[in-house]
Amino acid sequence: MTKFPLAAAVVLFLAGPALAQVHNDPGVTDTEIKLGQTAPYSGPVSAYGTFGRASAAYFAMINEAGGVNGRKILLVTADDGFSPPRTVEQTRKLVESDGVFAMFAPVGTAPQLAVRKYLNDRKIPQLLLQSGISKFNDPKNYPWSLSGLPNYDTEVRAFAKYIQTNRPAAKVAILYQNDDFGKEYLAGLQDELAKRGAAKVVGSQSFELTDPTVESQVIALRASGADALLIVATQKQTVQALRKAQDLGWHPLSLIAFPAASVSRTYVPAGADAAKGAVSSSVFVDPSEPGLDANPDVQAYTHWMDKYYPAGDKFDALNAAAYVEGQLMVEMLKRCGRDVTRQNVMVQAANLKDVRVAMLRPGIQASTSPDNYNLFRKLQMLTFDGKHLVPSGPPIGE
């Protein structure tokens, strides 16, 4: 468990008028809101730990600017190594020992599924969690859990539309992580292509997150005769798959699930030749995209990175995502006014309508309703041209 000092950008003193004495939920005082977060600072996907560090940096900026409704925010962030048992242990400690008000943007599908029931049973908000699995869009049964990412089925439908338009007779192979994350893409794309026409899935191979390599799976998928390859993985396995396909002289249309669609962490390590032409989607602006130097949102984002997270990579999409999620959390807290209760913050989270924040792509807004927690209903399709992610057409989705 780590409590970052102010210099590390987690403790935020949010100045403002004194609040009247009201009943406070655990984790809230008249001067402070305590949030918890789990993230993989170690383990097989430790690269995603930058999201937690960027979260801290965002709240530090809010602190310096004067804060939210007179309260400071204390973010207590814990390393779970992307291991569900450790996530359970750390989350229980955050709730029962540290007394957090809510969980803010905790990372990972399997880790967050492991604690969803625990948090919902105790009516503790699991807000803006970093997984897009559709199981997290279930306000009827789990009203305290709301994802901060597009639902994966939104991207599956977007990929199916892209294939239908650009490769209507495609033979598609799928490499997928053997968990809820990967299986949702597998089932979703099979179903969507079956509805739409001639394109079909001709091969699939799974892998475990701890597998050292996915080379044998890529060899098997090449043998399927596929001319399109969907890779549903984190960055490490996506890099391996792109490299191996290149080594084999196999050049399918590559479709990359958005959790790994990063220029700096995936496409550059894989090699421009191996990754060129890869198709992905996002709701977040890619800071490395050409022609954005004069964009006020990108300038503000770059200034924030330079000042509050100088050790971070400003071109990493994970940091841009943390910047967006931080803004959305602040927006929810602002809407609570003086009534910062768990119940009220969930009311605000479930009633967003066309909210625009910096570093969302044009045409993308955040919207929720009490019966639909899917925060982003549209995605921008992107193609890697060897250097940058280039937008392709208007946003598509629901």
C-alpha positions as CSV (number, residue, x, y, z in Angstrom):
1,M,0.0,0.0,0.0
2,T,1.4,3.4,-1.0
3,K,0.3,6.8,0.1
4,F,2.0,9.2,-2.3
5,P,3.1,12.6,-0.8
6,L,2.0,15.8,-2.3
7,A,5.2,15.9,-4.4
8,A,4.1,12.6,-6.0
9,A,0.8,14.3,-6.8
10,V,-1.8,12.4,-4.8
11,V,-2.8,14.5,-1.7
12,L,-4.8,17.4,-3.0
13,F,-5.8,20.4,-0.9
14,L,-9.0,21.7,-2.5
15,A,-9.6,25.1,-1.1
16,G,-12.9,26.8,-1.0
17,P,-15.7,28.2,1.3
18,A,-16.2,26.4,4.5
19,L,-19.0,23.8,4.3
20,A,-22.0,23.6,6.6
21,Q,-21.9,20.8,9.0
22,V,-23.7,17.8,7.4
23,H,-23.7,14.1,7.7
24,N,-20.6,12.6,6.0
25,D,-20.2,9.1,4.6
26,P,-17.0,7.2,5.4
27,G,-14.0,8.8,3.6
28,V,-15.5,12.3,3.6
29,T,-15.0,15.1,6.0
30,D,-15.7,18.8,5.7
31,T,-12.2,19.3,4.2
32,E,-11.3,16.0,2.6
33,I,-12.5,13.2,0.2
34,K,-10.5,10.0,0.3
35,L,-10.5,7.9,-2.8
36,G,-8.9,4.4,-3.4
37,Q,-7.4,2.8,-6.4
38,T,-5.7,-0.4,-7.3
39,A,-3.3,-0.6,-10.3
40,P,-0.6,-3.0,-11.5
41,Y,2.7,-1.3,-10.5
42,S,4.3,-4.7,-10.7
43,G,3.6,-8.0,-12.5
44,P,3.0,-9.0,-16.1
45,V,1.3,-5.7,-17.1
46,S,3.2,-3.3,-15.0
47,A,3.3,-0.9,-17.9
48,Y,-0.3,0.0,-17.1
49,G,0.9,1.4,-13.7
50,T,1.5,4.7,-15.5
51,F,-2.3,5.1,-15.4
52,G,-2.2,5.3,-11.6
53,R,0.7,7.7,-11.6
54,A,-1.0,9.9,-14.1
55,S,-4.2,9.8,-12.0
56,A,-2.2,11.2,-9.1
57,A,-0.7,13.9,-11.3
58,Y,-4.1,15.0,-12.5
59,F,-5.4,15.5,-9.0
60,A,-2.3,17.4,-8.0
61,M,-3.1,19.9,-10.7
62,I,-6.7,20.2,-9.4
63,N,-5.3,20.9,-6.0
64,E,-3.1,23.7,-7.2
65,A,-6.0,25.3,-9.1
66,G,-8.1,25.5,-6.0
67,G,-9.9,22.2,-5.9
68,V,-13.5,21.0,-5.7
69,N,-16.2,22.6,-3.5
70,G,-13.8,23.3,-0.6
71,R,-12.6,19.8,0.0
72,K,-9.2,18.2,-0.6
73,I,-8.8,14.8,-2.2
74,L,-6.6,12.1,-0.8
75,L,-5.9,9.3,-3.4
76,V,-4.6,6.1,-1.8
77,T,-3.3,3.9,-4.5
78,A,-2.3,0.2,-4.0
79,D,-0.3,-2.2,-6.2
80,D,-2.3,-5.4,-7.0
81,G,0.1,-6.8,-9.6
82,F,-2.9,-7.5,-11.8
83,S,-3.6,-10.5,-9.6
84,P,-7.3,-10.8,-8.5
85,P,-6.5,-12.3,-5.1
86,R,-4.2,-9.3,-4.4
87,T,-6.9,-7.0,-5.7
88,V,-9.3,-8.5,-3.2
89,E,-6.8,-8.0,-0.4
90,Q,-5.9,-4.5,-1.3
91,T,-9.5,-3.4,-1.9
92,R,-10.6,-4.7,1.5
93,K,-7.7,-2.8,3.1
94,L,-8.6,0.4,1.3
95,V,-12.2,0.1,2.4
96,E,-11.9,-1.4,5.9
97,S,-8.6,0.1,7.1
98,D,-8.1,3.2,5.0
99,G,-11.8,4.1,4.9
100,V,-12.0,5.3,1.4
101,F,-15.2,7.0,0.1
102,A,-15.1,5.3,-3.3
103,M,-12.8,3.5,-5.7
104,F,-11.6,5.7,-8.5
105,A,-10.6,4.1,-11.9
106,P,-9.2,0.8,-10.6
107,V,-7.4,-1.1,-13.3
108,G,-8.3,-4.4,-15.0
109,T,-11.1,-6.8,-16.0
110,A,-10.3,-9.8,-13.9
111,P,-9.2,-7.8,-10.8
112,Q,-12.3,-5.7,-10.8
113,L,-14.7,-8.6,-11.3
114,A,-13.1,-10.1,-8.3
115,V,-14.2,-7.2,-6.0
116,R,-17.4,-6.1,-7.8
117,K,-19.8,-8.0,-5.4
118,Y,-17.8,-7.0,-2.3
119,L,-18.1,-3.3,-3.2
120,N,-21.7,-3.5,-4.3
121,D,-22.8,-5.3,-1.2
122,R,-21.3,-2.5,0.8
123,K,-22.7,0.2,-1.5
124,I,-19.2,1.6,-2.2
125,P,-18.9,3.3,-5.7
126,Q,-16.6,1.5,-8.1
127,L,-16.3,4.4,-10.4
128,L,-14.7,4.8,-13.8
129,L,-13.1,1.3,-13.5
130,Q,-10.6,0.5,-16.3
131,S,-12.3,-2.3,-18.1
132,G,-14.9,-2.2,-20.9
133,I,-16.4,-5.7,-20.4
134,S,-20.2,-5.5,-20.8
135,K,-20.7,-7.2,-17.4
136,F,-19.8,-3.8,-15.9
137,N,-22.8,-2.3,-17.6
138,D,-25.4,-3.9,-15.3
139,P,-27.0,-1.2,-13.2
140,K,-29.9,-3.4,-12.3
141,N,-27.7,-6.0,-10.4
142,Y,-24.6,-3.9,-9.8
143,P,-25.6,-0.3,-9.5
144,W,-22.4,0.8,-7.8
145,S,-20.1,-0.3,-10.6
146,L,-19.5,2.0,-13.6
147,S,-16.8,1.7,-16.3
148,G,-14.7,4.6,-17.5
149,L,-14.1,2.9,-20.9
150,P,-16.3,2.1,-23.8
151,N,-17.9,-1.3,-23.6
152,Y,-15.9,-3.8,-25.5
153,D,-19.1,-4.9,-27.4
154,T,-19.2,-1.3,-28.8
155,E,-15.8,-1.9,-30.3
156,V,-16.8,-5.4,-31.6
157,R,-19.7,-3.8,-33.5
158,A,-17.4,-1.1,-34.8
159,F,-14.9,-3.7,-36.1
160,A,-17.7,-5.7,-37.7
161,K,-18.9,-2.6,-39.5
162,Y,-15.4,-1.8,-40.6
163,I,-14.9,-5.3,-42.0
164,Q,-18.2,-5.3,-43.7
165,T,-17.3,-2.0,-45.4
166,N,-13.7,-2.7,-46.3
167,R,-13.3,-6.5,-46.4
168,P,-16.8,-7.9,-46.9
169,A,-15.6,-11.4,-47.7
170,A,-12.8,-11.4,-45.1
171,K,-11.7,-14.6,-43.4
172,V,-10.9,-13.5,-39.8
173,A,-8.6,-15.1,-37.3
174,I,-8.7,-14.1,-33.6
175,L,-6.0,-14.2,-31.0
176,Y,-7.5,-13.6,-27.6
177,Q,-6.6,-13.5,-23.9
178,N,-8.2,-16.5,-22.2
179,D,-10.4,-14.5,-19.8
180,D,-13.6,-12.5,-19.9
181,F,-11.9,-9.7,-21.8
182,G,-10.8,-11.9,-24.6
183,K,-13.9,-14.1,-24.7
184,E,-16.2,-11.1,-25.1
185,Y,-14.4,-10.1,-28.3
186,L,-14.4,-13.7,-29.6
187,A,-18.1,-14.3,-29.1
188,G,-19.1,-10.7,-30.1
189,L,-17.3,-10.7,-33.4
190,Q,-18.6,-14.2,-34.3
191,D,-22.1,-13.1,-33.7
192,E,-21.8,-9.7,-35.4
193,L,-20.2,-11.2,-38.6
194,A,-22.8,-13.9,-38.7
195,K,-25.5,-11.2,-38.9
196,R,-23.8,-9.1,-41.5
197,G,-22.7,-11.1,-44.5
198,A,-19.9,-13.2,-46.1
199,A,-17.1,-12.4,-43.7
200,K,-16.6,-15.1,-41.1
201,V,-14.2,-16.3,-38.3
202,V,-12.1,-19.1,-39.6
203,G,-9.7,-19.6,-36.7
204,S,-9.2,-18.7,-33.1
205,Q,-6.4,-19.2,-30.6
206,S,-6.2,-18.3,-26.9
207,F,-3.4,-17.6,-24.5
208,E,-2.9,-17.0,-20.8
209,L,-1.7,-13.7,-19.6
210,T,1.4,-15.4,-18.0
211,D,2.4,-17.2,-21.3
212,P,5.9,-16.1,-22.3
213,T,5.0,-15.9,-26.0
214,V,2.1,-16.3,-28.4
215,E,4.2,-17.3,-31.4
216,S,2.8,-20.8,-31.7
217,Q,-0.8,-19.4,-31.7
218,V,0.1,-17.0,-34.5
219,I,1.6,-19.8,-36.6
220,A,-1.6,-21.8,-36.1
221,L,-3.8,-18.8,-37.1
222,R,-1.7,-18.2,-40.3
223,A,-2.5,-21.8,-41.3
224,S,-6.2,-21.0,-41.1
225,G,-5.9,-19.0,-44.3
226,A,-7.2,-15.9,-42.7
227,D,-6.6,-12.5,-44.3
228,A,-7.7,-10.5,-41.2
229,L,-6.4,-10.9,-37.7
230,L,-8.1,-9.5,-34.5
231,I,-5.7,-9.3,-31.6
232,V,-7.4,-9.1,-28.2
233,A,-4.5,-8.7,-25.8
234,T,-2.5,-6.3,-23.7
235,Q,0.6,-4.6,-25.2
236,K,3.1,-7.4,-24.7
237,Q,1.3,-10.1,-26.6
238,T,0.1,-7.6,-29.3
239,V,3.7,-6.7,-30.0
240,Q,4.7,-10.4,-30.2
241,A,1.8,-11.2,-32.5
242,L,2.5,-8.4,-34.9
243,R,6.2,-9.3,-35.0
244,K,5.6,-13.0,-35.6
245,A,3.1,-12.4,-38.4
246,Q,5.8,-10.2,-40.0
247,D,8.5,-12.8,-39.6
248,L,6.2,-15.4,-41.2
249,G,5.5,-13.2,-44.2
250,W,1.8,-13.1,-43.2
251,H,0.2,-9.7,-43.8
252,P,-3.4,-9.8,-42.8
253,L,-5.5,-6.8,-42.0
254,S,-4.6,-6.3,-38.3
255,L,-7.4,-5.2,-35.9
256,I,-6.2,-4.2,-32.4
257,A,-8.4,-4.1,-29.4
258,F,-8.2,-0.6,-27.9
259,P,-6.5,-1.6,-24.6
260,A,-3.3,-2.2,-26.6
261,A,-3.7,0.3,-29.4
262,S,-0.7,2.6,-28.4
263,V,1.8,4.0,-30.8
264,S,4.6,4.3,-28.3
265,R,4.0,1.1,-26.3
266,T,2.8,-1.3,-29.0
267,Y,3.3,-0.2,-32.6
268,V,6.8,1.3,-32.3
269,P,8.1,-1.8,-30.3
270,A,6.5,-4.1,-32.9
271,G,8.2,-2.2,-35.7
272,A,6.6,0.1,-38.3
273,D,6.6,-2.5,-41.0
274,A,4.9,-5.0,-38.8
275,A,2.3,-2.6,-37.4
276,K,1.6,-0.4,-40.5
277,G,-2.1,-0.6,-41.5
278,A,-3.3,-1.8,-38.1
279,V,-6.8,-0.7,-37.3
280,S,-8.0,0.2,-33.9
281,S,-10.4,2.6,-32.2
282,S,-10.4,5.1,-29.4
283,V,-12.4,7.8,-27.6
284,F,-9.2,9.6,-26.5
285,V,-7.1,12.1,-28.5
286,D,-3.7,10.6,-29.4
287,P,-1.2,13.3,-28.3
288,S,1.3,12.2,-31.0
289,E,-1.2,12.8,-33.9
290,P,0.2,15.4,-36.3
291,G,-1.4,18.8,-36.6
292,L,-2.5,19.1,-33.0
293,D,0.3,21.3,-31.7
294,A,-2.0,24.3,-31.7
295,N,-5.0,22.5,-30.2
296,P,-5.8,24.1,-26.8
297,D,-6.8,20.8,-25.2
298,V,-3.5,19.1,-26.4
299,Q,-1.5,22.2,-25.2
300,A,-3.2,22.0,-21.8
301,Y,-2.5,18.2,-21.6
302,T,1.1,18.6,-22.6
303,H,1.6,21.4,-20.0
304,W,0.0,19.2,-17.4
305,M,2.4,16.3,-18.2
306,D,5.4,18.5,-18.3
307,K,4.6,20.1,-14.9
308,Y,3.0,17.3,-12.9
309,Y,4.2,14.1,-14.5
310,P,7.5,14.9,-16.2
311,A,8.8,11.3,-15.9
312,G,5.7,10.0,-17.9
313,D,5.4,9.6,-21.6
314,K,3.1,12.4,-22.9
315,F,2.5,10.3,-26.0
316,D,1.2,7.3,-24.0
317,A,-2.6,6.9,-24.5
318,L,-2.8,5.6,-20.9
319,N,-1.8,9.0,-19.6
320,A,-4.3,10.7,-21.8
321,A,-7.0,8.3,-20.5
322,A,-6.1,9.1,-16.9
323,Y,-6.4,12.8,-17.8
324,V,-9.9,12.2,-19.1
325,E,-11.0,10.0,-16.2
326,G,-9.8,12.6,-13.7
327,Q,-11.9,15.3,-15.3
328,L,-15.0,13.1,-15.2
329,M,-14.4,12.3,-11.5
330,V,-14.1,16.0,-10.7
331,E,-17.2,16.7,-12.7
332,M,-19.2,14.1,-10.7
333,L,-17.9,15.5,-7.4
334,K,-18.7,19.1,-8.5
335,R,-22.3,18.1,-9.3
336,C,-22.6,16.7,-5.8
337,G,-22.3,20.2,-4.3
338,R,-22.2,19.9,-0.5
339,D,-23.9,16.5,-0.5
340,V,-20.9,14.4,-1.1
341,T,-22.4,11.0,-0.3
342,R,-21.9,7.7,-2.0
343,Q,-25.6,7.6,-3.0
344,N,-25.4,11.1,-4.5
345,V,-22.2,10.5,-6.4
346,M,-23.7,7.5,-8.1
347,V,-26.8,9.6,-8.9
348,Q,-24.5,12.0,-10.7
349,A,-22.5,9.3,-12.4
350,A,-25.7,7.7,-13.7
351,N,-27.1,10.9,-15.1
352,L,-24.4,12.4,-17.4
353,K,-25.6,13.7,-20.7
354,D,-23.3,14.6,-23.6
355,V,-20.4,15.7,-21.3
356,R,-17.4,16.9,-23.2
357,V,-14.0,17.0,-21.5
358,A,-10.5,17.8,-22.8
359,M,-8.8,15.0,-24.8
360,L,-11.9,13.3,-25.9
361,R,-12.0,13.1,-29.7
362,P,-14.4,15.2,-31.8
363,G,-17.9,13.8,-31.8
364,I,-17.3,11.8,-28.6
365,Q,-19.2,12.6,-25.4
366,A,-19.7,10.9,-22.1
367,S,-23.4,9.9,-21.4
368,T,-25.0,7.6,-19.0
369,S,-28.5,6.9,-17.7
370,P,-29.8,4.9,-14.7
371,D,-30.5,1.9,-17.0
372,N,-27.4,2.2,-19.2
373,Y,-23.9,2.8,-17.8
374,N,-22.1,2.5,-21.1
375,L,-20.2,5.8,-20.8
376,F,-19.1,6.1,-24.5
377,R,-21.6,5.0,-27.2
378,K,-19.3,5.9,-30.2
379,L,-15.7,5.2,-31.1
380,Q,-13.3,6.8,-33.6
381,M,-11.8,4.2,-36.0
382,L,-8.0,4.8,-36.4
383,T,-5.4,3.4,-38.8
384,F,-1.6,3.3,-38.0
385,D,0.2,4.8,-41.0
386,G,3.7,3.8,-39.8
387,K,4.1,6.9,-37.6
388,H,0.7,8.0,-36.4
389,L,-2.9,7.0,-35.8
390,V,-5.0,8.5,-38.5
391,P,-8.7,8.9,-38.0
392,S,-10.9,7.1,-40.5
393,G,-14.4,8.5,-41.1
394,P,-16.8,9.8,-38.4
395,P,-17.2,8.1,-35.1
396,I,-19.2,4.9,-35.2
397,G,-20.9,2.7,-32.6
398,E,-24.4,2.5,-31.2
